Amino acid sequence: MKYTAIVEGMNCNGCANSVKAAFTQVEGVQEVQVNLDAKEAEIVSHTEVSEEKLKEALADTTYTVVSVTS
């Protein structure tokens, strides 16, 4: 399954790496690509991942998931 998450709060490559690392820890996630300019992350998983799980992944950071589409 493939998801696109719009993420607020990213403004540098370090931010993008932090978001990628956080999403990678979500159960089922296989691959994450972050586009800093578009403020989005492309997430590939082998199982269904809820928007709530992706929001929880960033809960302890300064980044916020605005929306998730599949």
Order of alpha helices (4+ residues) and beta strands (2+ residues): beta-alpha-beta-beta-alpha-beta
